[in-house]
């Protein structure tokens, strides 16, 4: 049976009515899930949907249930698509998957384009950091995500995050990486202050991971596969990482000046930003990025996962994050 036929069989059983799958197509990219768009025709009614299925091999090991629960937690609080169903055992599709509503009419910016938001960059940036602040303002107690995510102590958030990504580098690196190793040592030697609050961390909140309408409105925040509970400064630091700057040093994410981004986030979240803590998380962001690119390079070389994006990640983005790491270390040591 084809994937479309398997999907029809599953949806017919799930919805309790004959269901036809129309226009099933793979969406390129994605390091941890196969993503497909399609229309489900149920008793003549058309529902635009997205399928997220575990691949045979995955670049980033993530918990699909946490991703699904993140959608459940925020789809009525922020521009987040509605989750429909999760199948942890795979059912007719043989591999674990979940289905969510599809948001049409939007575009996602490639992180490596110049001025992707044009004249609407300011409005997009204001909405982008306000939405991130709203996520950070939400007490996770009572959220669906809290049923499955581990709650770290405020003073342990940094250690849990750093241990995770340092372990990824240890497992996947194929050659010595002295710069990221130096950054890891520096981060362990001088931990940040405890988190002001433990909140839901999106994990990959950045330009390119949301849909916008081309007129300054964010339609959908996507890619929650690395969602967890931790220090919300982790998300903020990742969002303003220079890698996502679209080659514009005056605006974070190619959107707005950094000072405006931080002010919007702080106002919306209700949390103050400790400069020392943010500096720590900014250096951590480049370590986390380097871990992801290290895994990308390994998968491209040895894992049989030949998406050209992985080759690009293991080359360009890895070298860019080496530069960002070196610059960050120089600043923290007072040498620049």
C-alpha positions as CSV (number, residue, x, y, z in Angstrom):
1,X,0.0,0.0,0.0
2,X,1.1,3.5,-0.7
3,X,1.4,6.1,2.1
4,X,-1.7,7.8,0.9
5,X,-3.7,4.5,1.1
6,X,-2.4,3.8,4.6
7,X,-3.3,7.3,5.6
8,X,-6.8,6.9,4.2
9,X,-7.3,3.7,6.1
10,X,-6.2,5.2,9.3
11,X,-8.3,8.4,8.9
12,X,-11.4,6.5,8.0
13,X,-11.0,4.5,11.2
14,X,-10.1,7.6,13.3
15,X,-12.9,9.8,12.0
16,X,-15.5,7.0,11.8
17,X,-16.4,8.0,8.2
18,X,-15.0,7.3,4.7
19,X,-12.0,9.5,4.2
20,X,-10.1,10.2,1.0
21,X,-6.6,11.7,1.0
22,X,-5.9,14.2,-1.7
23,X,-2.8,16.1,-2.9
24,X,-0.4,14.3,-0.4
25,X,3.1,15.8,-0.8
26,X,6.3,15.9,1.2
27,X,7.5,19.2,2.6
28,X,11.3,19.4,2.2
29,X,13.6,19.8,5.2
30,X,13.1,18.8,8.8
31,X,15.7,17.1,10.9
32,X,13.6,14.9,13.1
33,X,10.2,14.3,11.3
34,X,9.0,13.6,7.8
35,X,6.4,16.3,7.1
36,X,3.6,16.0,4.5
37,X,0.7,18.3,3.5
38,X,-2.6,16.9,2.3
39,X,-6.3,17.4,2.2
40,X,-8.6,14.9,4.0
41,X,-12.0,14.7,2.4
42,X,-14.5,13.4,5.0
43,X,-18.1,13.0,3.9
44,X,-17.5,15.7,1.2
45,X,-15.9,18.2,3.7
46,X,-12.3,19.1,3.1
47,X,-9.9,19.4,6.0
48,X,-6.4,20.8,5.3
49,X,-3.9,18.8,7.4
50,X,-0.2,18.1,8.1
51,X,1.3,14.7,8.9
52,X,4.5,14.6,10.9
53,X,5.9,11.0,10.9
54,X,9.1,9.6,12.4
55,X,11.6,8.9,9.7
56,X,13.6,5.6,9.5
57,X,16.6,7.6,10.8
58,X,16.6,10.9,12.6
59,X,19.2,13.7,12.9
60,X,17.8,15.0,16.2
61,X,16.4,12.5,18.7
62,X,13.2,14.1,20.1
63,X,10.1,12.9,21.8
64,X,7.1,13.1,19.5
65,X,4.7,13.2,22.4
66,X,6.3,16.3,23.8
67,X,6.0,18.0,20.4
68,X,2.3,17.1,20.2
69,X,1.7,18.2,23.8
70,X,3.4,21.5,23.0
71,X,0.9,22.1,20.2
72,X,-1.9,21.1,22.6
73,X,-0.6,23.5,25.2
74,X,-0.4,26.6,23.0
75,X,-2.7,26.3,20.0
76,X,-5.3,28.4,21.8
77,X,-2.8,30.8,23.4
78,X,-0.6,31.8,20.5
79,X,-0.6,31.3,16.7
80,X,0.0,27.6,16.9
81,X,-1.8,25.0,14.7
82,X,-4.4,22.8,16.3
83,X,-3.2,19.2,17.0
84,X,-5.6,16.5,15.8
85,X,-4.3,13.1,16.8
86,X,-1.1,11.3,18.0
87,X,-0.3,7.7,17.3
88,X,2.8,6.6,19.3
89,X,2.7,3.1,17.9
90,X,2.4,4.0,14.2
91,X,-0.9,2.2,13.5
92,X,-1.5,1.9,9.8
93,X,1.4,4.2,9.0
94,X,3.9,1.8,10.6
95,X,6.0,4.5,12.3
96,X,4.9,6.9,15.0
97,X,3.2,10.1,13.8
98,X,0.8,12.9,14.6
99,X,-1.5,15.0,12.5
100,X,-2.3,18.6,13.0
101,X,-4.3,21.3,11.2
102,X,-2.6,23.0,8.2
103,X,-2.3,26.8,8.1
104,X,-2.4,27.9,4.5
105,X,-1.6,31.3,2.9
106,X,1.7,31.8,4.7
107,X,5.4,31.7,3.9
108,X,8.5,30.7,5.9
109,X,11.7,32.6,5.4
110,X,14.9,30.8,4.7
111,X,17.5,31.7,7.4
112,X,20.0,32.4,4.6
113,X,18.3,35.0,2.6
114,X,18.7,38.8,2.7
115,X,15.8,41.0,4.0
116,X,13.2,38.2,4.0
117,X,10.5,40.3,5.5
118,X,11.0,43.4,3.5
119,X,9.0,46.5,4.6
120,X,7.2,44.4,7.2
121,X,10.3,43.4,9.2
122,X,9.5,45.7,12.1
123,X,5.9,44.4,12.5
124,X,7.1,40.8,12.1
125,X,9.8,41.4,14.7
126,X,7.4,42.9,17.2
127,X,5.0,40.0,16.8
128,X,7.8,37.4,16.9
129,X,9.2,38.6,20.2
130,X,5.8,39.3,21.8
131,X,4.8,35.7,21.0
132,X,7.9,34.4,22.5
133,X,7.3,36.5,25.6
134,X,3.8,35.1,25.8
135,X,5.2,31.6,25.8
136,X,7.6,32.6,28.6
137,X,4.8,34.2,30.6
138,X,2.8,31.0,30.7
139,X,3.0,29.0,33.9
140,X,3.5,25.4,32.7
141,X,1.5,24.0,35.6
142,X,-1.7,22.5,34.2
143,X,-0.5,22.6,30.6
144,X,-0.7,19.3,28.7
145,X,3.1,19.5,28.2
146,X,3.7,19.4,31.9
147,X,2.2,15.8,32.0
148,X,5.3,14.5,30.2
149,X,8.1,17.0,30.4
150,X,10.7,16.9,33.2
151,X,10.6,19.9,35.5
152,X,14.1,21.0,36.4
153,X,14.9,23.1,39.4
154,X,15.7,26.7,38.5
155,X,19.3,26.3,39.4
156,X,19.7,23.1,37.2
157,X,18.3,24.4,33.9
158,X,21.6,25.4,32.6
159,X,23.3,22.1,33.6
160,X,20.6,19.9,32.0
161,X,20.7,21.8,28.8
162,X,24.5,21.9,28.5
163,X,24.9,18.2,29.5
164,X,22.5,17.2,26.7
165,X,24.2,19.1,23.9
166,X,27.7,18.4,25.1
167,X,26.8,14.7,25.0
168,X,25.6,15.0,21.4
169,X,28.9,16.5,20.4
170,X,30.8,13.8,22.3
171,X,28.8,11.1,20.5
172,X,28.8,12.5,16.9
173,X,31.9,14.6,16.3
174,X,34.3,13.2,13.7
175,X,37.2,15.5,14.2
176,X,38.6,17.6,17.0
177,X,36.6,20.8,17.7
178,X,38.7,22.9,20.1
179,X,36.6,26.0,19.9
180,X,33.3,24.4,21.1
181,X,35.2,22.4,23.7
182,X,36.6,25.6,25.1
183,X,33.2,27.2,25.1
184,X,31.8,24.2,27.1
185,X,34.6,24.4,29.6
186,X,33.9,28.2,30.0
187,X,30.1,27.6,30.5
188,X,30.7,25.0,33.2
189,X,33.3,27.1,34.9
190,X,31.0,30.1,35.2
191,X,27.3,29.0,35.4
192,X,24.5,31.5,35.0
193,X,22.2,32.6,37.8
194,X,19.2,30.3,38.4
195,X,16.3,30.7,36.1
196,X,14.0,33.5,37.1
197,X,11.2,31.1,36.3
198,X,11.0,27.6,34.8
199,X,8.9,27.8,31.6
200,X,8.1,26.0,28.4
201,X,11.1,26.3,26.1
202,X,10.2,26.0,22.4
203,X,13.8,24.8,21.7
204,X,14.1,26.1,18.1
205,X,12.4,29.5,18.2
206,X,14.0,31.4,15.3
207,X,13.4,33.0,11.9
208,X,12.3,30.3,9.4
209,X,10.3,28.4,12.0
210,X,7.1,30.3,11.6
211,X,4.7,31.2,8.8
212,X,3.9,34.9,8.1
213,X,1.4,36.5,5.7
214,X,3.7,38.9,4.0
215,X,1.9,41.8,5.5
216,X,3.4,41.8,9.0
217,X,1.3,39.1,10.7
218,X,2.6,35.8,12.1
219,X,0.2,33.0,11.2
220,X,1.7,29.9,12.8
221,X,4.7,29.1,15.1
222,X,6.0,25.7,14.0
223,X,8.7,23.1,14.8
224,X,8.1,22.4,18.5
225,X,10.0,19.1,18.4
226,X,12.7,20.2,20.9
227,X,10.1,21.6,23.4
228,X,11.0,21.1,27.1
229,X,10.8,22.9,30.4
230,X,13.8,25.1,31.3
231,X,15.1,28.7,31.5
232,X,13.1,30.9,29.0
233,X,16.3,32.8,28.3
234,X,17.4,29.7,26.3
235,X,14.8,30.5,23.7
236,X,15.5,34.2,23.8
237,X,19.2,33.7,23.2
238,X,18.6,31.2,20.4
239,X,16.2,33.7,18.7
240,X,18.8,36.5,18.7
241,X,21.8,34.3,17.7
242,X,23.7,36.0,14.9
243,X,23.4,32.9,12.7
244,X,19.7,33.9,12.2
245,X,20.5,37.5,11.4
246,X,20.0,37.4,7.6
247,X,23.4,39.1,7.2
248,X,22.1,42.2,8.9
249,X,24.2,43.1,12.0
250,X,21.8,45.9,13.0
251,X,18.7,43.7,13.5
252,X,18.2,40.3,15.2
253,X,16.5,37.8,13.0
254,X,16.6,40.3,10.2
255,X,13.6,42.0,12.0
256,X,14.3,44.6,14.7
257,X,17.2,46.0,16.8
258,X,18.2,43.8,19.6
259,X,17.3,46.3,22.3
260,X,13.7,46.5,21.0
261,X,13.5,42.7,20.9
262,X,14.7,42.3,24.5
263,X,12.3,45.1,25.7
264,X,9.3,43.5,24.0
265,X,10.1,40.0,25.4
266,X,10.6,41.3,28.9
267,X,7.4,43.4,28.8
268,X,5.3,40.5,27.5
269,X,6.9,37.8,29.6
270,X,6.9,39.8,32.8
271,X,10.5,38.6,33.4
272,X,13.5,40.7,33.8
273,X,16.7,39.9,31.8
274,X,19.8,39.4,33.8
275,X,22.7,40.5,31.5
276,X,25.1,37.9,32.9
277,X,22.5,35.1,32.4
278,X,21.7,36.2,28.9
279,X,25.4,36.3,28.0
280,X,25.8,32.7,29.3
281,X,22.8,31.5,27.3
282,X,24.1,33.3,24.2
283,X,27.3,31.4,24.3
284,X,25.3,28.2,25.0
285,X,23.2,28.8,21.9
286,X,26.3,28.6,19.7
287,X,27.3,25.3,21.5
288,X,23.8,23.9,20.9
289,X,24.0,25.0,17.3
290,X,27.4,23.4,16.8
291,X,26.0,20.1,18.3
292,X,23.2,20.1,15.8
293,X,25.6,20.8,12.9
294,X,28.0,18.1,14.2
295,X,25.1,15.6,14.0
296,X,24.2,16.8,10.6
297,X,27.7,16.2,9.3
298,X,27.8,12.7,10.8
299,X,24.4,11.8,9.3
300,X,25.4,13.0,5.9
301,X,28.7,11.2,5.9
302,X,27.8,7.9,7.7
303,X,24.1,7.7,8.3
304,X,22.7,7.4,4.8
305,X,20.7,10.6,5.2
306,X,21.8,12.5,2.1
307,X,19.7,15.7,2.2
308,X,21.9,18.5,0.9
309,X,20.8,20.6,3.8
310,X,22.8,18.3,6.1
311,X,26.0,18.9,4.0
312,X,25.4,22.6,4.2
313,X,24.8,22.5,7.9
314,X,28.0,20.5,8.5
315,X,30.0,23.0,6.5
316,X,28.7,26.6,6.5
317,X,26.7,26.8,9.6
318,X,29.3,24.9,11.6
319,X,32.0,27.3,10.6
320,X,29.8,30.2,11.3
321,X,29.0,29.0,14.8
322,X,32.8,28.5,15.4
323,X,33.2,32.2,14.6
324,X,30.3,33.1,16.9
325,X,31.7,30.9,19.7
326,X,35.2,32.5,19.4
327,X,33.7,36.0,19.4
328,X,31.6,35.1,22.5
329,X,34.5,33.7,24.3
330,X,36.6,36.8,23.6
331,X,33.9,39.0,25.0
332,X,33.3,37.0,28.1
333,X,37.0,36.9,28.8
334,X,37.3,40.7,28.3
335,X,39.5,40.3,25.3
336,X,37.4,42.2,22.8
